[in-house]
Amino acid sequence: MKNDSKIVGQRIVDFLKDRDITVHRLSVKSGVPNTTLVDLINGTTKSAKLSTIISVCAALGISVHDFFDFPPYNEVEK
């Protein structure tokens, strides 16, 4: 798999843009520290904890499935 941390970070950025909210607002809604979100977005963390992704998803009003339902995660390897 490609660099998962960069993919996850970009996915967060995409949802922030779609919902027109800031990283700070997502931090407040999710309870995830702003610095953690910034590290995820910048790809400076090796991996996101599942609990962090769950909190982000809850704050965005989406399921974890929705968060990961995009290429390359929804492609079947042959």
N, C-alpha and C positions, 0 to 999 in steps of 0.2 A: 504494500500500500504506500502511496505517496506520503509526504510529510503530514501526518494526521493533525498535528498541532496547528499548522498553517491553514489546513482545510477547515478545522473547527473554528479558528479565529475568523476566517473569511465568512463562514456561515453566520456567525454572530453579527458581523458587520452588515451582511445582507439583510438580516432580520431587523436590525436597528434602522437601516435606511427605509425598508418597507413600512415600518411602523412610525417613522419619523420621531424616534426617541434617542436620547443621548446615552452614552456609556454610564454616566452618573445616574441617570434615571433608572436604567436597568439594574444598576448596583443596589439602589434603594429598594426597588420592587422585589429583587431576587434575594437580597441579603448576602450576596456575594461581594466581597470587597472590590472596590474600584480597581485597585492595583492588580488583583487577580484577573479581572476582565481585560484590563489593558495588556497584561502579559499574554493572555490567550489570543487576543486580537493581533498582537505583534509577533506571535509565534515564539516568544522568548521562554515559554514553559515547555517542557518535554511532552507532557500529556495532561489532559483535563481529567479531574476526578469525576466519576459518574454522578456523585452527589451535586457537583457544581453544574453539570449539564442539566440535571433534573431541576435544579433551582432556577436556572436560566430559562428553561422551557416553561416552567410554571409561570414565571413572570411575563413571558411573551405570549402566554395563552395557547401554547402548542404542546403536542406530545413529543416524547423523545423520538418516537418513530418519525414524526413530521420533521424533526430537526435533521435526522440522518437520511431522509428520503430524497436523495439526489445523487447523481454520479459523483464519485465512484462507489459510494456505499450501497446503492440499489442495483448495481450491475452484478450479474451472475458470471463467475469465472468459468471458463470452459477448458 
